Amino acid sequence: MRGMRRVSGVGAVVVAAVLLVSGCGGSSGGSEGSGPGGETSSPAAVPESSGPGVEESEESFPATPEGDVDRLASEKGWVVDDLYPAASDFVADICASLPESAADSSSRPQWLAESGVLEGDGKAVLLAGIPKLCPKWEATLKEAVSGDYERWVSSGEYEVKAGPADAGADVLVMPAGTYRTVGALADCYWERTSEDGQIIDNQFATQARRITVTVQTGELFKSEQCGTWKPVK
């Protein structure tokens, strides 16, 4: 019995060694290894994203109007000023600015058209974003994009044209028509001149409250300290 127990002990050592070798071989040869207590363990799974040739997941956007604008801007490759972290931030800023921006010196579509915000990808971003973030300004934006909008005139010298003025012109341009300025007009001077420089009409007002002027195509109109001239509807 003592000899049997000795042989049995040696056999256990051999079996353990074989199992140990077998476990090591499994890690290099693709066989399953043995865990503690004789339980079989499977090799750890490798995440698919860590393997070669696996593309990164696409950028995700929240299911909000802002997220829709940013998703579209990403798909189209639209770029806005570096001042804004995202396209939706640019649109939100314009939405917040429209009620007050240049309200005393230009009409709202005029401000949009002449402030530079429609340059580059700005027009595309606003056409996509304003209907989502501030739809009440959609008509104003369409006027600005079309170029057919109400133009207000302040101090300066303007060429009078028959139709809508080009916002990108090198000189100040105003459409022909009747304009009016209202307020406490002290030291206001205006004049209409012909193309050859002859004064057609002018006025120096020191205490006027309201002045109305009609300008014709081909004339030059000059205004100094007269506030803002708005078309008479």
C-alpha positions as a Python dict, from the first residue, in 0.01 Angstrom:
ca = {
    (1, 'M'): (0, 0, 0),
    (2, 'R'): (289, 236, 79),
    (3, 'G'): (442, 163, -262),
    (4, 'M'): (107, 221, -432),
    (5, 'R'): (72, 559, -266),
    (6, 'R'): (427, 656, -376),
    (7, 'V'): (362, 557, -736),
    (8, 'S'): (27, 737, -723),
    (9, 'G'): (202, 1055, -600),
    (10, 'V'): (456, 1043, -881),
    (11, 'G'): (180, 992, -1132),
    (12, 'A'): (-4, 1297, -999),
    (13, 'V'): (307, 1506, -1043),
    (14, 'V'): (347, 1385, -1398),
    (15, 'V'): (-19, 1452, -1476),
    (16, 'A'): (9, 1802, -1329),
    (17, 'A'): (318, 1868, -1536),
    (18, 'V'): (142, 1746, -1848),
    (19, 'L'): (-158, 1965, -1775),
    (20, 'L'): (73, 2263, -1714),
    (21, 'V'): (257, 2206, -2040),
    (22, 'S'): (-73, 2150, -2214),
    (23, 'G'): (-204, 2481, -2079),
    (24, 'C'): (104, 2669, -2196),
    (25, 'G'): (82, 2506, -2533),
    (26, 'G'): (-281, 2609, -2558),
    (27, 'S'): (-191, 2976, -2534),
    (28, 'S'): (52, 2948, -2823),
    (29, 'G'): (-108, 2679, -3030),
    (30, 'G'): (-472, 2791, -3020),
    (31, 'S'): (-595, 2519, -2773),
    (32, 'E'): (-812, 2609, -2477),
    (33, 'G'): (-621, 2650, -2150),
    (34, 'S'): (-711, 2513, -1808),
    (35, 'G'): (-811, 2746, -1531),
    (36, 'P'): (-788, 2684, -1157),
    (37, 'G'): (-974, 2377, -1042),
    (38, 'G'): (-957, 2216, -1384),
    (39, 'E'): (-1213, 2453, -1539),
    (40, 'T'): (-1165, 2538, -1902),
    (41, 'S'): (-1118, 2906, -1989),
    (42, 'S'): (-1150, 3068, -2329),
    (43, 'P'): (-898, 3317, -2471),
    (44, 'A'): (-990, 3682, -2408),
    (45, 'A'): (-1184, 3839, -2696),
    (46, 'V'): (-1008, 4123, -2881),
    (47, 'P'): (-1230, 4432, -2947),
    (48, 'E'): (-1296, 4478, -3315),
    (49, 'S'): (-1211, 4849, -3299),
    (50, 'S'): (-851, 4766, -3196),
    (51, 'G'): (-782, 4551, -3501),
    (52, 'P'): (-608, 4690, -3807),
    (53, 'G'): (-819, 4827, -4092),
    (54, 'V'): (-1125, 4902, -3875),
    (55, 'E'): (-1270, 5250, -3940),
    (56, 'E'): (-1353, 5482, -3655),
    (57, 'S'): (-1720, 5539, -3578),
    (58, 'E'): (-1885, 5844, -3737),
    (59, 'E'): (-1931, 6163, -3535),
    (60, 'S'): (-2262, 6161, -3353),
    (61, 'F'): (-2498, 6458, -3318),
    (62, 'P'): (-2786, 6507, -3074),
    (63, 'A'): (-3141, 6470, -3201),
    (64, 'T'): (-3210, 6844, -3174),
    (65, 'P'): (-3247, 7128, -3426),
    (66, 'E'): (-2890, 7232, -3342),
    (67, 'G'): (-2770, 6877, -3394),
    (68, 'D'): (-2947, 6862, -3731),
    (69, 'V'): (-2769, 7180, -3843),
    (70, 'D'): (-2429, 7053, -3728),
    (71, 'R'): (-2483, 6713, -3889),
    (72, 'L'): (-2570, 6871, -4224),
    (73, 'A'): (-2276, 7110, -4201),
    (74, 'S'): (-2047, 6812, -4135),
    (75, 'E'): (-2188, 6617, -4429),
    (76, 'K'): (-2159, 6915, -4665),
    (77, 'G'): (-1821, 7026, -4537),
    (78, 'W'): (-1947, 7377, -4459),
    (79, 'V'): (-1705, 7597, -4267),
    (80, 'V'): (-1796, 7892, -4044),
    (81, 'D'): (-1579, 8151, -3873),
    (82, 'D'): (-1339, 8010, -3611),
    (83, 'L'): (-1518, 8229, -3359),
    (84, 'Y'): (-1795, 7967, -3346),
    (85, 'P'): (-1740, 7613, -3212),
    (86, 'A'): (-2006, 7475, -3448),
    (87, 'A'): (-2233, 7579, -3735),
    (88, 'S'): (-2534, 7588, -3503),
    (89, 'D'): (-2356, 7842, -3281),
    (90, 'F'): (-2311, 8068, -3583),
    (91, 'V'): (-2681, 8041, -3670),
    (92, 'A'): (-2784, 8100, -3308),
    (93, 'D'): (-2573, 8418, -3296),
    (94, 'I'): (-2737, 8555, -3611),
    (95, 'C'): (-3082, 8467, -3474),
    (96, 'A'): (-3004, 8660, -3155),
    (97, 'S'): (-2854, 8955, -3345),
    (98, 'L'): (-3129, 9008, -3602),
    (99, 'P'): (-3379, 9182, -3371),
    (100, 'E'): (-3128, 9459, -3292),
    (101, 'S'): (-2843, 9448, -3543),
    (102, 'A'): (-2805, 9782, -3721),
    (103, 'A'): (-3177, 9847, -3668),
    (104, 'D'): (-3112, 10223, -3662),
    (105, 'S'): (-2908, 10243, -3982),
    (106, 'S'): (-3015, 9956, -4205),
    (107, 'S'): (-3308, 9724, -4255),
    (108, 'R'): (-3264, 9371, -4126),
    (109, 'P'): (-3226, 9205, -4468),
    (110, 'Q'): (-2988, 9486, -4560),
    (111, 'W'): (-2779, 9409, -4253),
    (112, 'L'): (-2769, 9040, -4343),
    (113, 'A'): (-2667, 9115, -4701),
    (114, 'E'): (-2409, 9383, -4625),
    (115, 'S'): (-2252, 9260, -4300),
    (116, 'G'): (-2060, 8976, -4466),
    (117, 'V'): (-2239, 8690, -4288),
    (118, 'L'): (-2359, 8547, -4623),
    (119, 'E'): (-2006, 8516, -4760),
    (120, 'G'): (-1839, 8176, -4806),
    (121, 'D'): (-2051, 7898, -4661),
    (122, 'G'): (-2242, 8144, -4445),
    (123, 'K'): (-2536, 8164, -4684),
    (124, 'A'): (-2575, 7786, -4704),
    (125, 'V'): (-2548, 7746, -4328),
    (126, 'L'): (-2807, 8017, -4261),
    (127, 'L'): (-3046, 7887, -4527),
    (128, 'A'): (-3034, 7549, -4355),
    (129, 'G'): (-3021, 7675, -3997),
    (130, 'I'): (-3254, 7973, -3966),
    (131, 'P'): (-3569, 7771, -4056),
    (132, 'K'): (-3479, 7533, -3772),
    (133, 'L'): (-3354, 7772, -3502),
    (134, 'C'): (-3546, 8096, -3568),
    (135, 'P'): (-3803, 8042, -3846),
    (136, 'K'): (-3959, 8386, -3796),
    (137, 'W'): (-3653, 8535, -3973),
    (138, 'E'): (-3674, 8303, -4274),
    (139, 'A'): (-3850, 8563, -4493),
    (140, 'T'): (-3590, 8824, -4395),
    (141, 'L'): (-3311, 8588, -4497),
    (142, 'K'): (-3475, 8518, -4834),
    (143, 'E'): (-3498, 8892, -4902),
    (144, 'A'): (-3131, 8935, -4820),
    (145, 'V'): (-3028, 8645, -5044),
    (146, 'S'): (-3243, 8770, -5334),
    (147, 'G'): (-3094, 9121, -5319),
    (148, 'D'): (-3441, 9275, -5344),
    (149, 'Y'): (-3483, 9433, -5004),
    (150, 'E'): (-3550, 9772, -4846),
    (151, 'R'): (-3236, 9983, -4827),
    (152, 'W'): (-3187, 10259, -4574),
    (153, 'V'): (-2940, 10540, -4634),
    (154, 'S'): (-2724, 10722, -4380),
    (155, 'S'): (-2437, 10970, -4411),
    (156, 'G'): (-2234, 10943, -4731),
    (157, 'E'): (-2248, 11002, -5105),
    (158, 'Y'): (-2457, 10762, -5313),
    (159, 'E'): (-2508, 10685, -5679),
    (160, 'V'): (-2878, 10654, -5756),
    (161, 'K'): (-2972, 10345, -5959),
    (162, 'A'): (-3300, 10236, -6111),
    (163, 'G'): (-3321, 9890, -5955),
    (164, 'P'): (-3193, 9707, -5648),
    (165, 'A'): (-2843, 9817, -5556),
    (166, 'D'): (-2554, 9575, -5555),
    (167, 'A'): (-2440, 9525, -5196),
    (168, 'G'): (-2091, 9442, -5318),
    (169, 'A'): (-2044, 9759, -5523),
    (170, 'D'): (-1723, 9959, -5476),
    (171, 'V'): (-1925, 10279, -5428),
    (172, 'L'): (-2233, 10349, -5218),
    (173, 'V'): (-2548, 10288, -5420),
    (174, 'M'): (-2916, 10353, -5348),
    (175, 'P'): (-3227, 10277, -5551),
    (176, 'A'): (-3424, 10565, -5701),
    (177, 'G'): (-3733, 10668, -5506),
    (178, 'T'): (-3863, 10879, -5222),
    (179, 'Y'): (-3690, 10876, -4882),
    (180, 'R'): (-3768, 11032, -4546),
    (181, 'T'): (-3567, 11098, -4232),
    (182, 'V'): (-3732, 11173, -3898),
    (183, 'G'): (-3591, 11300, -3568),
    (184, 'A'): (-3420, 11598, -3412),
    (185, 'L'): (-3225, 11704, -3721),
    (186, 'A'): (-2965, 11961, -3617),
    (187, 'D'): (-2691, 12059, -3866),
    (188, 'C'): (-2832, 11823, -4131),
    (189, 'Y'): (-2716, 11884, -4488),
    (190, 'W'): (-2826, 11699, -4799),
    (191, 'E'): (-2798, 11760, -5170),
    (192, 'R'): (-2895, 11610, -5504),
    (193, 'T'): (-2656, 11663, -5793),
    (194, 'S'): (-2657, 11566, -6161),
    (195, 'E'): (-2394, 11341, -6313),
    (196, 'D'): (-2194, 11646, -6421),
    (197, 'G'): (-2192, 11781, -6065),
    (198, 'Q'): (-2462, 12048, -6092),
    (199, 'I'): (-2667, 12088, -5773),
    (200, 'I'): (-3031, 12004, -5842),
    (201, 'D'): (-3159, 12058, -5488),
    (202, 'N'): (-3013, 12089, -5140),
    (203, 'Q'): (-3093, 12196, -4785),
    (204, 'F'): (-2917, 12281, -4462),
    (205, 'A'): (-3154, 12210, -4172),
    (206, 'T'): (-3086, 12310, -3812),
    (207, 'Q'): (-3417, 12237, -3641),
    (208, 'A'): (-3608, 12007, -3877),
    (209, 'R'): (-3812, 11716, -3748),
    (210, 'R'): (-3890, 11549, -4079),
    (211, 'I'): (-3740, 11580, -4428),
    (212, 'T'): (-3855, 11403, -4746),
    (213, 'V'): (-3645, 11379, -5062),
    (214, 'T'): (-3705, 11214, -5400),
    (215, 'V'): (-3398, 11104, -5596),
    (216, 'Q'): (-3385, 11002, -5961),
    (217, 'T'): (-3175, 10753, -6155),
    (218, 'G'): (-2838, 10895, -6255),
    (219, 'E'): (-2820, 11149, -5975),
    (220, 'L'): (-2582, 11165, -5683),
    (221, 'F'): (-2722, 11202, -5333),
    (222, 'K'): (-2515, 11332, -5044),
    (223, 'S'): (-2618, 11335, -4678),
    (224, 'E'): (-2440, 11459, -4367),
    (225, 'Q'): (-2572, 11430, -4010),
    (226, 'C'): (-2927, 11369, -4126),
    (227, 'G'): (-2987, 11042, -3950),
    (228, 'T'): (-3126, 10751, -4151),
    (229, 'W'): (-3324, 10793, -4471),
    (230, 'K'): (-3588, 10523, -4519),
    (231, 'P'): (-3795, 10457, -4832),
    (232, 'V'): (-4144, 10599, -4817),
    (233, 'K'): (-4393, 10319, -4879),
}
